[in-house]
Amino acid sequence: MVIGANKSTVKICGREHMAVIPRICIGDVLEMKKPHPCGEKHYTVLRVGSDVRIVCRGCGRDITMPREKLEKCIKKIKHPPSDGTDA
Ligand SMILES: [Zn+2]
């Protein structure tokens, strides 16, 4: 799969697996590389499409950004616990 090949050349550094695209689902909690101005790094996914809408868990502000851009900012995706407890 080639994404954005018409826009920029893909550099393969050999240390990262760029082919692995995180699968974002509604209700997932995203831990971002950069915290929101309010200090919170966790966001809840509200809507997924070509654009992804997320809401800050700290201040409740919602943000819409292109999925491609968002994926570069994600540090970790946490799926909501369906059963059991998850602290
Ligand atoms: Zn915030």
PDB file of the backbone (N, CA, C, O) and the ligand in Angstrom, with CONECT records:
HET     ZN  A 101       1
ATOM      1  N   MET A   1       0.840  -1.188   0.000  1.00  0.00           N
ATOM      2  CA  MET A   1       0.000   0.000   0.000  1.00  0.00           C
ATOM      3  C   MET A   1       0.885   1.251   0.000  1.00  0.00           C
ATOM      4  O   MET A   1       1.819   1.368   0.793  1.00  0.00           O
ATOM      5  N   VAL A   2       0.575   2.162  -0.888  1.00  0.00           N
ATOM      6  CA  VAL A   2       1.367   3.384  -0.962  1.00  0.00           C
ATOM      7  C   VAL A   2       0.475   4.568  -0.620  1.00  0.00           C
ATOM      8  O   VAL A   2      -0.563   4.788  -1.244  1.00  0.00           O
ATOM      9  N   ILE A   3       0.899   5.315   0.373  1.00  0.00           N
ATOM     10  CA  ILE A   3       0.110   6.461   0.806  1.00  0.00           C
ATOM     11  C   ILE A   3       0.946   7.722   0.639  1.00  0.00           C
ATOM     12  O   ILE A   3       2.085   7.790   1.100  1.00  0.00           O
ATOM     13  N   GLY A   4       0.377   8.705  -0.016  1.00  0.00           N
ATOM     14  CA  GLY A   4       1.044   9.990  -0.145  1.00  0.00           C
ATOM     15  C   GLY A   4       2.270   9.959  -1.032  1.00  0.00           C
ATOM     16  O   GLY A   4       3.164  10.794  -0.892  1.00  0.00           O
ATOM     17  N   ALA A   5       2.318   9.010  -1.935  1.00  0.00           N
ATOM     18  CA  ALA A   5       3.502   8.870  -2.774  1.00  0.00           C
ATOM     19  C   ALA A   5       3.633  10.031  -3.750  1.00  0.00           C
ATOM     20  O   ALA A   5       4.725  10.335  -4.228  1.00  0.00           O
ATOM     21  N   ASN A   6       2.508  10.672  -4.038  1.00  0.00           N
ATOM     22  CA  ASN A   6       2.540  11.776  -4.990  1.00  0.00           C
ATOM     23  C   ASN A   6       2.990  13.068  -4.334  1.00  0.00           C
ATOM     24  O   ASN A   6       3.294  14.049  -5.012  1.00  0.00           O
ATOM     25  N   LYS A   7       3.029  13.059  -3.019  1.00  0.00           N
ATOM     26  CA  LYS A   7       3.303  14.293  -2.294  1.00  0.00           C
ATOM     27  C   LYS A   7       4.736  14.325  -1.764  1.00  0.00           C
ATOM     28  O   LYS A   7       5.429  15.336  -1.877  1.00  0.00           O
ATOM     29  N   SER A   8       5.155  13.241  -1.203  1.00  0.00           N
ATOM     30  CA  SER A   8       6.482  13.222  -0.622  1.00  0.00           C
ATOM     31  C   SER A   8       7.113  11.854  -0.804  1.00  0.00           C
ATOM     32  O   SER A   8       6.421  10.839  -0.884  1.00  0.00           O
ATOM     33  N   THR A   9       8.391  11.842  -0.866  1.00  0.00           N
ATOM     34  CA  THR A   9       9.075  10.562  -1.000  1.00  0.00           C
ATOM     35  C   THR A   9       9.122   9.870   0.351  1.00  0.00           C
ATOM     36  O   THR A   9       9.300  10.503   1.392  1.00  0.00           O
ATOM     37  N   VAL A  10       8.962   8.582   0.308  1.00  0.00           N
ATOM     38  CA  VAL A  10       8.960   7.816   1.542  1.00  0.00           C
ATOM     39  C   VAL A  10      10.379   7.399   1.877  1.00  0.00           C
ATOM     40  O   VAL A  10      11.064   6.755   1.083  1.00  0.00           O
ATOM     41  N   LYS A  11      10.792   7.771   3.038  1.00  0.00           N
ATOM     42  CA  LYS A  11      12.131   7.386   3.477  1.00  0.00           C
ATOM     43  C   LYS A  11      12.046   6.136   4.350  1.00  0.00           C
ATOM     44  O   LYS A  11      11.248   6.058   5.284  1.00  0.00           O
ATOM     45  N   ILE A  12      12.854   5.208   4.033  1.00  0.00           N
ATOM     46  CA  ILE A  12      12.887   3.992   4.837  1.00  0.00           C
ATOM     47  C   ILE A  12      14.199   3.979   5.617  1.00  0.00           C
ATOM     48  O   ILE A  12      15.285   3.827   5.059  1.00  0.00           O
ATOM     49  N   CYS A  13      14.054   4.141   6.907  1.00  0.00           N
ATOM     50  CA  CYS A  13      15.258   4.220   7.720  1.00  0.00           C
ATOM     51  C   CYS A  13      15.616   2.866   8.311  1.00  0.00           C
ATOM     52  O   CYS A  13      16.714   2.677   8.835  1.00  0.00           O
ATOM     53  N   GLY A  14      14.686   1.930   8.225  1.00  0.00           N
ATOM     54  CA  GLY A  14      14.987   0.589   8.697  1.00  0.00           C
ATOM     55  C   GLY A  14      14.742   0.384  10.171  1.00  0.00           C
ATOM     56  O   GLY A  14      14.831  -0.737  10.670  1.00  0.00           O
ATOM     57  N   ARG A  15      14.433   1.457  10.871  1.00  0.00           N
ATOM     58  CA  ARG A  15      14.214   1.316  12.316  1.00  0.00           C
ATOM     59  C   ARG A  15      12.731   1.330  12.661  1.00  0.00           C
ATOM     60  O   ARG A  15      12.316   0.829  13.706  1.00  0.00           O
ATOM     61  N   GLU A  16      11.948   1.906  11.772  1.00  0.00           N
ATOM     62  CA  GLU A  16      10.519   1.978  12.042  1.00  0.00           C
ATOM     63  C   GLU A  16       9.749   1.202  10.985  1.00  0.00           C
ATOM     64  O   GLU A  16      10.139   1.155   9.818  1.00  0.00           O
ATOM     65  N   HIS A  17       8.673   0.608  11.406  1.00  0.00           N
ATOM     66  CA  HIS A  17       7.840  -0.115  10.464  1.00  0.00           C
ATOM     67  C   HIS A  17       6.694   0.802  10.048  1.00  0.00           C
ATOM     68  O   HIS A  17       5.634   0.830  10.673  1.00  0.00           O
ATOM     69  N   MET A  18       6.935   1.537   8.991  1.00  0.00           N
ATOM     70  CA  MET A  18       5.970   2.535   8.560  1.00  0.00           C
ATOM     71  C   MET A  18       4.711   1.915   7.955  1.00  0.00           C
ATOM     72  O   MET A  18       3.680   2.575   7.828  1.00  0.00           O
ATOM     73  N   ALA A  19       4.808   0.656   7.592  1.00  0.00           N
ATOM     74  CA  ALA A  19       3.672   0.011   6.932  1.00  0.00           C
ATOM     75  C   ALA A  19       2.560  -0.297   7.922  1.00  0.00           C
ATOM     76  O   ALA A  19       1.414  -0.523   7.536  1.00  0.00           O
ATOM     77  N   VAL A  20       2.908  -0.302   9.190  1.00  0.00           N
ATOM     78  CA  VAL A  20       1.911  -0.625  10.200  1.00  0.00           C
ATOM     79  C   VAL A  20       1.110   0.624  10.533  1.00  0.00           C
ATOM     80  O   VAL A  20       1.612   1.542  11.181  1.00  0.00           O
ATOM     81  N   ILE A  21      -0.128   0.647  10.089  1.00  0.00           N
ATOM     82  CA  ILE A  21      -0.998   1.785  10.355  1.00  0.00           C
ATOM     83  C   ILE A  21      -1.910   1.431  11.521  1.00  0.00           C
ATOM     84  O   ILE A  21      -2.627   0.431  11.477  1.00  0.00           O
ATOM     85  N   PRO A  22      -1.879   2.246  12.550  1.00  0.00           N
ATOM     86  CA  PRO A  22      -2.719   1.955  13.699  1.00  0.00           C
ATOM     87  C   PRO A  22      -4.190   2.022  13.341  1.00  0.00           C
ATOM     88  O   PRO A  22      -4.629   2.914  12.616  1.00  0.00           O
ATOM     89  N   ARG A  23      -4.924   1.091  13.845  1.00  0.00           N
ATOM     90  CA  ARG A  23      -6.356   1.060  13.570  1.00  0.00           C
ATOM     91  C   ARG A  23      -7.088   1.802  14.683  1.00  0.00           C
ATOM     92  O   ARG A  23      -7.076   1.392  15.843  1.00  0.00           O
ATOM     93  N   ILE A  24      -7.717   2.890  14.302  1.00  0.00           N
ATOM     94  CA  ILE A  24      -8.403   3.721  15.288  1.00  0.00           C
ATOM     95  C   ILE A  24      -9.888   3.413  15.240  1.00  0.00           C
ATOM     96  O   ILE A  24     -10.499   3.397  14.172  1.00  0.00           O
ATOM     97  N   CYS A  25     -10.455   3.173  16.398  1.00  0.00           N
ATOM     98  CA  CYS A  25     -11.886   2.902  16.469  1.00  0.00           C
ATOM     99  C   CYS A  25     -12.544   3.911  17.403  1.00  0.00           C
ATOM    100  O   CYS A  25     -11.903   4.463  18.298  1.00  0.00           O
ATOM    101  N   ILE A  26     -13.827   4.138  17.180  1.00  0.00           N
ATOM    102  CA  ILE A  26     -14.575   5.046  18.042  1.00  0.00           C
ATOM    103  C   ILE A  26     -14.564   4.511  19.473  1.00  0.00           C
ATOM    104  O   ILE A  26     -14.839   3.336  19.714  1.00  0.00           O
ATOM    105  N   GLY A  27     -14.248   5.374  20.391  1.00  0.00           N
ATOM    106  CA  GLY A  27     -14.201   4.982  21.794  1.00  0.00           C
ATOM    107  C   GLY A  27     -12.800   4.665  22.281  1.00  0.00           C
ATOM    108  O   GLY A  27     -12.565   4.552  23.484  1.00  0.00           O
ATOM    109  N   ASP A  28     -11.869   4.521  21.349  1.00  0.00           N
ATOM    110  CA  ASP A  28     -10.488   4.266  21.739  1.00  0.00           C
ATOM    111  C   ASP A  28      -9.906   5.492  22.435  1.00  0.00           C
ATOM    112  O   ASP A  28     -10.318   6.625  22.190  1.00  0.00           O
ATOM    113  N   VAL A  29      -8.949   5.236  23.297  1.00  0.00           N
ATOM    114  CA  VAL A  29      -8.246   6.331  23.947  1.00  0.00           C
ATOM    115  C   VAL A  29      -6.853   6.421  23.333  1.00  0.00           C
ATOM    116  O   VAL A  29      -6.098   5.449  23.309  1.00  0.00           O
ATOM    117  N   LEU A  30      -6.537   7.610  22.840  1.00  0.00           N
ATOM    118  CA  LEU A  30      -5.244   7.817  22.201  1.00  0.00           C
ATOM    119  C   LEU A  30      -4.315   8.562  23.142  1.00  0.00           C
ATOM    120  O   LEU A  30      -4.672   9.585  23.727  1.00  0.00           O
ATOM    121  N   GLU A  31      -3.113   8.019  23.270  1.00  0.00           N
ATOM    122  CA  GLU A  31      -2.090   8.742  24.012  1.00  0.00           C
ATOM    123  C   GLU A  31      -1.188   9.408  22.982  1.00  0.00           C
ATOM    124  O   GLU A  31      -0.569   8.739  22.154  1.00  0.00           O
ATOM    125  N   MET A  32      -1.121  10.732  23.046  1.00  0.00           N
ATOM    126  CA  MET A  32      -0.392  11.488  22.039  1.00  0.00           C
ATOM    127  C   MET A  32       1.041  11.767  22.476  1.00  0.00           C
ATOM    128  O   MET A  32       1.369  11.756  23.662  1.00  0.00           O
ATOM    129  N   LYS A  33       1.880  12.018  21.477  1.00  0.00           N
ATOM    130  CA  LYS A  33       3.277  12.342  21.775  1.00  0.00           C
ATOM    131  C   LYS A  33       3.380  13.711  22.450  1.00  0.00           C
ATOM    132  O   LYS A  33       4.191  13.926  23.351  1.00  0.00           O
ATOM    133  N   LYS A  34       2.523  14.634  21.977  1.00  0.00           N
ATOM    134  CA  LYS A  34       2.522  15.970  22.575  1.00  0.00           C
ATOM    135  C   LYS A  34       1.253  16.157  23.395  1.00  0.00           C
ATOM    136  O   LYS A  34       0.156  15.856  22.924  1.00  0.00           O
ATOM    137  N   PRO A  35       1.399  16.648  24.606  1.00  0.00           N
ATOM    138  CA  PRO A  35       0.195  16.891  25.408  1.00  0.00           C
ATOM    139  C   PRO A  35      -0.568  18.107  24.913  1.00  0.00           C
ATOM    140  O   PRO A  35      -0.011  19.006  24.284  1.00  0.00           O
ATOM    141  N   HIS A  36      -1.859  18.107  25.215  1.00  0.00           N
ATOM    142  CA  HIS A  36      -2.708  19.264  24.928  1.00  0.00           C
ATOM    143  C   HIS A  36      -2.234  20.426  25.813  1.00  0.00           C
ATOM    144  O   HIS A  36      -1.622  20.191  26.856  1.00  0.00           O
ATOM    145  N   PRO A  37      -2.505  21.663  25.416  1.00  0.00           N
ATOM    146  CA  PRO A  37      -2.136  22.809  26.249  1.00  0.00           C
ATOM    147  C   PRO A  37      -2.603  22.695  27.701  1.00  0.00           C
ATOM    148  O   PRO A  37      -2.004  23.287  28.599  1.00  0.00           O
ATOM    149  N   CYS A  38      -3.665  21.939  27.924  1.00  0.00           N
ATOM    150  CA  CYS A  38      -4.155  21.788  29.291  1.00  0.00           C
ATOM    151  C   CYS A  38      -3.335  20.770  30.070  1.00  0.00           C
ATOM    152  O   CYS A  38      -3.518  20.613  31.277  1.00  0.00           O
ATOM    153  N   GLY A  39      -2.433  20.078  29.384  1.00  0.00           N
ATOM    154  CA  GLY A  39      -1.555  19.147  30.075  1.00  0.00           C
ATOM    155  C   GLY A  39      -1.941  17.685  29.924  1.00  0.00           C
ATOM    156  O   GLY A  39      -1.198  16.796  30.340  1.00  0.00           O
ATOM    157  N   GLU A  40      -3.101  17.435  29.330  1.00  0.00           N
ATOM    158  CA  GLU A  40      -3.590  16.068  29.188  1.00  0.00           C
ATOM    159  C   GLU A  40      -3.077  15.455  27.883  1.00  0.00           C
ATOM    160  O   GLU A  40      -3.083  16.101  26.835  1.00  0.00           O
ATOM    161  N   LYS A  41      -2.641  14.223  27.962  1.00  0.00           N
ATOM    162  CA  LYS A  41      -2.117  13.567  26.760  1.00  0.00           C
ATOM    163  C   LYS A  41      -3.100  12.553  26.177  1.00  0.00           C
ATOM    164  O   LYS A  41      -2.847  11.975  25.120  1.00  0.00           O
ATOM    165  N   HIS A  42      -4.197  12.345  26.855  1.00  0.00           N
ATOM    166  CA  HIS A  42      -5.135  11.321  26.416  1.00  0.00           C
ATOM    167  C   HIS A  42      -6.375  11.929  25.769  1.00  0.00           C
ATOM    168  O   HIS A  42      -6.954  12.893  26.269  1.00  0.00           O
ATOM    169  N   TYR A  43      -6.758  11.345  24.659  1.00  0.00           N
ATOM    170  CA  TYR A  43      -7.923  11.804  23.900  1.00  0.00           C
ATOM    171  C   TYR A  43      -8.824  10.612  23.607  1.00  0.00           C
ATOM    172  O   TYR A  43      -8.349   9.494  23.408  1.00  0.00           O
ATOM    173  N   THR A  44     -10.107  10.860  23.583  1.00  0.00           N
ATOM    174  CA  THR A  44     -11.071   9.828  23.218  1.00  0.00           C
ATOM    175  C   THR A  44     -11.524  10.056  21.781  1.00  0.00           C
ATOM    176  O   THR A  44     -11.774  11.189  21.370  1.00  0.00           O
ATOM    177  N   VAL A  45     -11.626   8.971  21.023  1.00  0.00           N
ATOM    178  CA  VAL A  45     -12.035   9.069  19.621  1.00  0.00           C
ATOM    179  C   VAL A  45     -13.554   9.165  19.545  1.00  0.00           C
ATOM    180  O   VAL A  45     -14.271   8.325  20.089  1.00  0.00           O
ATOM    181  N   LEU A  46     -14.034  10.208  18.857  1.00  0.00           N
ATOM    182  CA  LEU A  46     -15.476  10.407  18.700  1.00  0.00           C
ATOM    183  C   LEU A  46     -15.976   9.964  17.332  1.00  0.00           C
ATOM    184  O   LEU A  46     -17.071   9.417  17.201  1.00  0.00           O
ATOM    185  N   ARG A  47     -15.153  10.209  16.318  1.00  0.00           N
ATOM    186  CA  ARG A  47     -15.592   9.916  14.962  1.00  0.00           C
ATOM    187  C   ARG A  47     -14.378   9.571  14.114  1.00  0.00           C
ATOM    188  O   ARG A  47     -13.319  10.188  14.229  1.00  0.00           O
ATOM    189  N   VAL A  48     -14.555   8.582  13.270  1.00  0.00           N
ATOM    190  CA  VAL A  48     -13.450   8.159  12.414  1.00  0.00           C
ATOM    191  C   VAL A  48     -13.883   8.196  10.960  1.00  0.00           C
ATOM    192  O   VAL A  48     -14.916   7.636  10.593  1.00  0.00           O
ATOM    193  N   GLY A  49     -13.096   8.851  10.150  1.00  0.00           N
ATOM    194  CA  GLY A  49     -13.365   8.894   8.711  1.00  0.00           C
ATOM    195  C   GLY A  49     -12.069   9.294   8.041  1.00  0.00           C
ATOM    196  O   GLY A  49     -10.990   8.897   8.480  1.00  0.00           O
ATOM    197  N   SER A  50     -12.167  10.075   6.981  1.00  0.00           N
ATOM    198  CA  SER A  50     -10.941  10.619   6.409  1.00  0.00           C
ATOM    199  C   SER A  50     -10.356  11.631   7.392  1.00  0.00           C
ATOM    200  O   SER A  50      -9.145  11.842   7.453  1.00  0.00           O
ATOM    201  N   ASP A  51     -11.250  12.247   8.154  1.00  0.00           N
ATOM    202  CA  ASP A  51     -10.846  13.052   9.297  1.00  0.00           C
ATOM    203  C   ASP A  51     -11.257  12.324  10.569  1.00  0.00           C
ATOM    204  O   ASP A  51     -12.256  11.605  10.604  1.00  0.00           O
ATOM    205  N   VAL A  52     -10.463  12.529  11.605  1.00  0.00           N
ATOM    206  CA  VAL A  52     -10.771  11.891  12.881  1.00  0.00           C
ATOM    207  C   VAL A  52     -11.076  12.973  13.905  1.00  0.00           C
ATOM    208  O   VAL A  52     -10.346  13.955  14.035  1.00  0.00           O
ATOM    209  N   ARG A  53     -12.165  12.770  14.623  1.00  0.00           N
ATOM    210  CA  ARG A  53     -12.544  13.736  15.646  1.00  0.00           C
ATOM    211  C   ARG A  53     -12.237  13.131  17.012  1.00  0.00           C
ATOM    212  O   ARG A  53     -12.686  12.032  17.341  1.00  0.00           O
ATOM    213  N   ILE A  54     -11.467  13.871  17.793  1.00  0.00           N
ATOM    214  CA  ILE A  54     -11.087  13.401  19.116  1.00  0.00           C
ATOM    215  C   ILE A  54     -11.428  14.467  20.146  1.00  0.00           C
ATOM    216  O   ILE A  54     -11.530  15.652  19.829  1.00  0.00           O
ATOM    217  N   VAL A  55     -11.600  14.022  21.380  1.00  0.00           N
ATOM    218  CA  VAL A  55     -11.888  14.981  22.449  1.00  0.00           C
ATOM    219  C   VAL A  55     -10.860  14.803  23.567  1.00  0.00           C
ATOM    220  O   VAL A  55     -10.549  13.686  23.980  1.00  0.00           O
ATOM    221  N   CYS A  56     -10.350  15.921  24.036  1.00  0.00           N
ATOM    222  CA  CYS A  56      -9.364  15.914  25.108  1.00  0.00           C
ATOM    223  C   CYS A  56     -10.033  15.451  26.399  1.00  0.00           C
ATOM    224  O   CYS A  56     -11.106  15.932  26.762  1.00  0.00           O
ATOM    225  N   ARG A  57      -9.390  14.519  27.082  1.00  0.00           N
ATOM    226  CA  ARG A  57      -9.964  13.992  28.321  1.00  0.00           C
ATOM    227  C   ARG A  57      -9.699  14.920  29.502  1.00  0.00           C
ATOM    228  O   ARG A  57     -10.254  14.741  30.586  1.00  0.00           O
ATOM    229  N   GLY A  58      -8.848  15.906  29.275  1.00  0.00           N
ATOM    230  CA  GLY A  58      -8.553  16.827  30.357  1.00  0.00           C
ATOM    231  C   GLY A  58      -9.535  17.977  30.410  1.00  0.00           C
ATOM    232  O   GLY A  58     -10.117  18.260  31.458  1.00  0.00           O
ATOM    233  N   CYS A  59      -9.722  18.646  29.273  1.00  0.00           N
ATOM    234  CA  CYS A  59     -10.547  19.853  29.261  1.00  0.00           C
ATOM    235  C   CYS A  59     -11.815  19.687  28.432  1.00  0.00           C
ATOM    236  O   CYS A  59     -12.681  20.562  28.445  1.00  0.00           O
ATOM    237  N   GLY A  60     -11.932  18.593  27.725  1.00  0.00           N
ATOM    238  CA  GLY A  60     -13.161  18.329  26.989  1.00  0.00           C
ATOM    239  C   GLY A  60     -13.250  18.996  25.636  1.00  0.00           C
ATOM    240  O   GLY A  60     -14.288  18.923  24.979  1.00  0.00           O
ATOM    241  N   ARG A  61     -12.195  19.639  25.210  1.00  0.00           N
ATOM    242  CA  ARG A  61     -12.215  20.296  23.897  1.00  0.00           C
ATOM    243  C   ARG A  61     -12.071  19.248  22.794  1.00  0.00           C
ATOM    244  O   ARG A  61     -11.245  18.340  22.887  1.00  0.00           O
ATOM    245  N   ASP A  62     -12.878  19.388  21.766  1.00  0.00           N
ATOM    246  CA  ASP A  62     -12.775  18.418  20.683  1.00  0.00           C
ATOM    247  C   ASP A  62     -11.992  18.999  19.512  1.00  0.00           C
ATOM    248  O   ASP A  62     -12.031  20.196  19.228  1.00  0.00           O
ATOM    249  N   ILE A  63     -11.289  18.106  18.855  1.00  0.00           N
ATOM    250  CA  ILE A  63     -10.381  18.488  17.779  1.00  0.00           C
ATOM    251  C   ILE A  63     -10.645  17.574  16.589  1.00  0.00           C
ATOM    252  O   ILE A  63     -10.814  16.365  16.750  1.00  0.00           O
ATOM    253  N   THR A  64     -10.677  18.156  15.399  1.00  0.00           N
ATOM    254  CA  THR A  64     -10.783  17.345  14.189  1.00  0.00           C
ATOM    255  C   THR A  64      -9.517  17.534  13.373  1.00  0.00           C
ATOM    256  O   THR A  64      -9.108  18.660  13.091  1.00  0.00           O
ATOM    257  N   MET A  65      -8.910  16.438  13.003  1.00  0.00           N
ATOM    258  CA  MET A  65      -7.728  16.544  12.159  1.00  0.00           C
ATOM    259  C   MET A  65      -7.663  15.372  11.193  1.00  0.00           C
ATOM    260  O   MET A  65      -8.218  14.305  11.456  1.00  0.00           O
ATOM    261  N   PRO A  66      -6.971  15.581  10.060  1.00  0.00           N
ATOM    262  CA  PRO A  66      -6.861  14.494   9.094  1.00  0.00           C
ATOM    263  C   PRO A  66      -6.243  13.257   9.742  1.00  0.00           C
ATOM    264  O   PRO A  66      -5.322  13.355  10.553  1.00  0.00           O
ATOM    265  N   ARG A  67      -6.766  12.105   9.369  1.00  0.00           N
ATOM    266  CA  ARG A  67      -6.305  10.852   9.957  1.00  0.00           C
ATOM    267  C   ARG A  67      -4.795  10.680   9.774  1.00  0.00           C
ATOM    268  O   ARG A  67      -4.091  10.227  10.676  1.00  0.00           O
ATOM    269  N   GLU A  68      -4.324  11.048   8.600  1.00  0.00           N
ATOM    270  CA  GLU A  68      -2.905  10.870   8.294  1.00  0.00           C
ATOM    271  C   GLU A  68      -2.026  11.667   9.262  1.00  0.00           C
ATOM    272  O   GLU A  68      -0.977  11.204   9.709  1.00  0.00           O
ATOM    273  N   LYS A  69      -2.491  12.873   9.567  1.00  0.00           N
ATOM    274  CA  LYS A  69      -1.741  13.734  10.479  1.00  0.00           C
ATOM    275  C   LYS A  69      -1.844  13.216  11.913  1.00  0.00           C
ATOM    276  O   LYS A  69      -0.873  13.222  12.670  1.00  0.00           O
ATOM    277  N   LEU A  70      -3.038  12.772  12.258  1.00  0.00           N
ATOM    278  CA  LEU A  70      -3.276  12.279  13.608  1.00  0.00           C
ATOM    279  C   LEU A  70      -2.403  11.068  13.921  1.00  0.00           C
ATOM    280  O   LEU A  70      -1.838  10.947  15.008  1.00  0.00           O
ATOM    281  N   GLU A  71      -2.311  10.179  12.942  1.00  0.00           N
ATOM    282  CA  GLU A  71      -1.564   8.935  13.166  1.00  0.00           C
ATOM    283  C   GLU A  71      -0.104   9.204  13.506  1.00  0.00           C
ATOM    284  O   GLU A  71       0.530   8.429  14.222  1.00  0.00           O
ATOM    285  N   LYS A  72       0.421  10.305  12.989  1.00  0.00           N
ATOM    286  CA  LYS A  72       1.811  10.644  13.261  1.00  0.00           C
ATOM    287  C   LYS A  72       1.993  11.172  14.682  1.00  0.00           C
ATOM    288  O   LYS A  72       3.104  11.187  15.212  1.00  0.00           O
ATOM    289  N   CYS A  73       0.892  11.604  15.290  1.00  0.00           N
ATOM    290  CA  CYS A  73       0.961  12.187  16.623  1.00  0.00           C
ATOM    291  C   CYS A  73       0.674  11.154  17.722  1.00  0.00           C
ATOM    292  O   CYS A  73       0.891  11.409  18.907  1.00  0.00           O
ATOM    293  N   ILE A  74       0.189  10.001  17.304  1.00  0.00           N
ATOM    294  CA  ILE A  74      -0.203   9.003  18.301  1.00  0.00           C
ATOM    295  C   ILE A  74       1.013   8.281  18.861  1.00  0.00           C
ATOM    296  O   ILE A  74       1.888   7.818  18.130  1.00  0.00           O
ATOM    297  N   LYS A  75       1.031   8.204  20.163  1.00  0.00           N
ATOM    298  CA  LYS A  75       2.087   7.441  20.822  1.00  0.00           C
ATOM    299  C   LYS A  75       1.585   6.034  21.120  1.00  0.00           C
ATOM    300  O   LYS A  75       2.311   5.052  20.967  1.00  0.00           O
ATOM    301  N   LYS A  76       0.341   5.958  21.544  1.00  0.00           N
ATOM    302  CA  LYS A  76      -0.221   4.669  21.924  1.00  0.00           C
ATOM    303  C   LYS A  76      -1.736   4.694  21.774  1.00  0.00           C
ATOM    304  O   LYS A  76      -2.378   5.715  22.019  1.00  0.00           O
ATOM    305  N   ILE A  77      -2.300   3.559  21.367  1.00  0.00           N
ATOM    306  CA  ILE A  77      -3.746   3.437  21.289  1.00  0.00           C
ATOM    307  C   ILE A  77      -4.200   2.466  22.367  1.00  0.00           C
ATOM    308  O   ILE A  77      -3.704   1.344  22.460  1.00  0.00           O
ATOM    309  N   LYS A  78      -5.138   2.908  23.167  1.00  0.00           N
ATOM    310  CA  LYS A  78      -5.679   2.055  24.219  1.00  0.00           C
ATOM    311  C   LYS A  78      -7.129   1.736  23.883  1.00  0.00           C
ATOM    312  O   LYS A  78      -7.962   2.632  23.743  1.00  0.00           O
ATOM    313  N   HIS A  79      -7.409   0.470  23.761  1.00  0.00           N
ATOM    314  CA  HIS A  79      -8.777   0.075  23.490  1.00  0.00           C
ATOM    315  C   HIS A  79      -9.536  -0.005  24.811  1.00  0.00           C
ATOM    316  O   HIS A  79      -9.009  -0.477  25.819  1.00  0.00           O
ATOM    317  N   PRO A  80     -10.759   0.456  24.786  1.00  0.00           N
ATOM    318  CA  PRO A  80     -11.530   0.438  26.032  1.00  0.00           C
ATOM    319  C   PRO A  80     -11.747  -0.996  26.503  1.00  0.00           C
ATOM    320  O   PRO A  80     -12.001  -1.888  25.694  1.00  0.00           O
ATOM    321  N   PRO A  81     -11.649  -1.213  27.788  1.00  0.00           N
ATOM    322  CA  PRO A  81     -11.837  -2.561  28.324  1.00  0.00           C
ATOM    323  C   PRO A  81     -13.272  -3.030  28.147  1.00  0.00           C
ATOM    324  O   PRO A  81     -14.219  -2.346  28.534  1.00  0.00           O
ATOM    325  N   SER A  82     -13.411  -4.185  27.568  1.00  0.00           N
ATOM    326  CA  SER A  82     -14.748  -4.726  27.353  1.00  0.00           C
ATOM    327  C   SER A  82     -15.173  -5.567  28.554  1.00  0.00           C
ATOM    328  O   SER A  82     -16.358  -5.681  28.869  1.00  0.00           O
ATOM    329  N   ASP A  83     -14.192  -6.139  29.201  1.00  0.00           N
ATOM    330  CA  ASP A  83     -14.502  -6.912  30.403  1.00  0.00           C
ATOM    331  C   ASP A  83     -13.320  -6.814  31.366  1.00  0.00           C
ATOM    332  O   ASP A  83     -12.190  -6.516  30.980  1.00  0.00           O
ATOM    333  N   GLY A  84     -13.629  -7.075  32.623  1.00  0.00           N
ATOM    334  CA  GLY A  84     -12.581  -6.973  33.623  1.00  0.00           C
ATOM    335  C   GLY A  84     -12.264  -5.523  33.960  1.00  0.00           C
ATOM    336  O   GLY A  84     -12.963  -4.605  33.530  1.00  0.00           O
ATOM    337  N   THR A  85     -11.235  -5.335  34.710  1.00  0.00           N
ATOM    338  CA  THR A  85     -10.866  -3.987  35.111  1.00  0.00           C
ATOM    339  C   THR A  85      -9.542  -3.615  34.479  1.00  0.00           C
ATOM    340  O   THR A  85      -8.661  -4.457  34.303  1.00  0.00           O
ATOM    341  N   ASP A  86      -9.413  -2.347  34.142  1.00  0.00           N
ATOM    342  CA  ASP A  86      -8.186  -1.850  33.550  1.00  0.00           C
ATOM    343  C   ASP A  86      -7.868  -0.501  34.165  1.00  0.00           C
ATOM    344  O   ASP A  86      -8.531   0.498  33.883  1.00  0.00           O
ATOM    345  N   ALA A  87      -6.875  -0.483  34.986  1.00  0.00           N
ATOM    346  CA  ALA A  87      -6.475   0.759  35.621  1.00  0.00           C
ATOM    347  C   ALA A  87      -5.491   1.466  34.717  1.00  0.00           C
ATOM    348  O   ALA A  87      -5.012   2.549  35.053  1.00  0.00           O
TER     349      ALA A  87
HETATM  350 ZN    ZN A 101      -7.134  19.654  26.902  1.00  0.00          ZN2+
END
